[in-house]
Amino acid sequence: MMQSDIKIAITGGIGSGKSTVGRIISDYGYCVFSCDAVYAEIVRQPQFVNMLATEFGKTIRSADGGLDRGELSRLVFSDCKKLKRLNEITHPLIMEKMFSMAKGKGLCFFEVPLLFECDYEDKFDGVIVVLRDREKRIAEVVRRDGLSRQEVCARMCNQFDYDNAEFDGYFVIHNDGTLETLNWQVADLLSEIASKQY
């Protein structure tokens, strides 16, 4: 029998298919919250943009005074210290917002791209790790985001090394087949999670 609120993180490297897994879980009727979606809300707040401009410089402002996310990404992904600082500023706010939104909703899932980088795994009752072949990940991000291979590899270098880590004790999905195969894996995983004693 599950306790009232269960929090399961969904994570994986860039291009692994975290969001696709999240959408499939959502299609099964579960609440799925996304760090990226909450971040997109937060960066529309003028006071937040002002704080980032003070921290990272005025060049991160867009012409209309909002946040130029492309410029901010360029800055932080070329400087590990700046990336770490951005995560220190944004992630506590994002996690607080997501957990507040999920309160009282029972079993919920959370897409958290930088779960291991920010040491947030202990904030969740379980973790789903989505793994995918490195070359497929690179090709997906090049197609999806219009980045060069070099830019994608640079971002991967700043992320947790999913290719060489061990994931004992976590739920693992291998996203190297078809969408249909991924659906089957997610369905099996949801049955396993539902049967666990939390």
N, C-alpha and C positions, 0 to 999 in steps of 0.2 A: 504494500500500500504506500503510495507516494505521499510525502508531506506536501503542504499547501503550495509552496513556491519552489520550483526546481529550475536551476539555471544551467543550461548547457551551451558552451562556447563552440563556435565553428571557426576553425582557423586553417591556415595553409599559406604557402608562398604565393607571390604575385602570379596570376594566371592559372592557378590550380583548379579553380571552379568553385570557390567558396560560395559565391553569390548564387550560382546555379543550384548547389545543394540547399542553400537557404530557401530558394524559390520552390523547390520540390517539397521541402518540409512545410512551407507555408500552404502549398496546395493540399496537404493532408489536414489542414485546419489548425495548425499550431501557430502561435505568435512567434514571429521572427523579427528581431531588431538588428539594425545594421549600424556599426560604428561610422561608416562612410556617410550614411543618410543623416545621422545625428550631427556629424561634423559639418555637413552641408547646411544644416539649419543654424548651427552656432556661428559659422563664418559670415552669415548675413547680418549679424548683430554689430552695429557700428562700434560699440565699446570694445568688442572683441577684436575687430580689425585694428582699432587704435592701439590696443595692447600689442598685437603682432607687429605693427609698424614701428612701435617704440623698440621692440626687441630685435627686429630683423631689418629695419630700414624702410624708408618711404617708397622704395621701388616696388614693394609688394602690393601697393595700392593700384587699383585699376583706374581708368580715366574717370569713372563715375564715383570714385571714392570708396568703392568696395574692395574686396580682396582679389588680387590677380593670382589665382591658385597656381597657374603655370609658372609664374615667376617665383612664387614661394617654393614650389617643388624644385625648380632649378637650383635655387639657393641651398636648400637643406640637403638635397641628394648629392651635392658636391662637397659637403662639409659634415662629417659625422657628428661634430659637436653641436652644430646648428640643428641637425635632425633630432639629436637626443633632447635638446632644449625644447623643440617644437612638441615632441611627444610628452615631455614633462608638463607643458602648459595645457595641451589639449586633452590628453587621455583621461585624466581624473574628471574633467568636466563631462566628457562623453560617457564614461562609465556611470557617473552619478545620474545623468539624464536617462540613460537606458534602464538602469535598475529602478528608477522612479516610475518610468512608463510601464514596467513589467510587474510592478507590485500588485499582488492579489490575483494574478492571471494564471497561476498554476505552473505547468511545465512550459517554459519558454526557451527559445534559442537565440543566440547572439552571435552575429558575424563580427569577429574580432581579428583583423588582419595581423596586428602586432602583439598578439597574446603572449608569446614567449619572450619577445624583445622587452616587453614592459613588466614581465614577471606577474601577470594577472591570472595565471592558470588556477591559483588557489582561491580565487574569488568565485569559482564555478563548481557546481556539483559534478560536472563531467565535461570532457573536451572531445570534440570530433575533429580529427586532423585529416584534411583533404590533401592527398598526395597525387602528383602527376609528373610524368617524364619532363625533365628540364627543357628539352628542345621544344616540346609541345607547349610548355608554359611560355617560352620566349616568343614562339610564333603567334600564340594567342594574344599576348600583350602588344606586339607589333601591329597586329591586325586591329585590335580593339581600340588602342590609344594613339595609334599613328606615331609611335616612338621608333627610333632606330634600334637595331639589335644591341649596339653599344650602350645606349641609354637604358635599355631593359636590364642588361647584364650589370650595369652600375647599380641599379636599384636592388637587384638580387643580392649584390655584395653587401648591401646595408641591412639585409634581412637575416633572420634566423636561417641556419643551414638545414633545410628540411631534407636534403638529399643524403645527409650522413648522420642524422639523429636517430635515436631509438625512441619508440613511442609505446613502450609497455605501459599498460594501465589506462591507455586512451582508446577511444573508438577511432578506427582508421578506415578511410574510404580511399580506394585507388581509382582515380578518375582517368584511366587510360583507354577506356573502351567507348562504346556508343552511349548516347543519352538514355537509351532504354536500359542498358546495363547499369548506368548510374542510378536510375530510378529504382531498379530492383535492390541495389545495395542500400539505398536510403530507406526503402520500405522495411528491409530486414533489420536495419539499425534501429529504426523507430520502434519496432516490435521488441527488440532487445532492451532498449531504454525503458519502455513502458513496463517491462517485466521486472526491472531492477527494484531493489528495496532501498529507497533513499530516506 
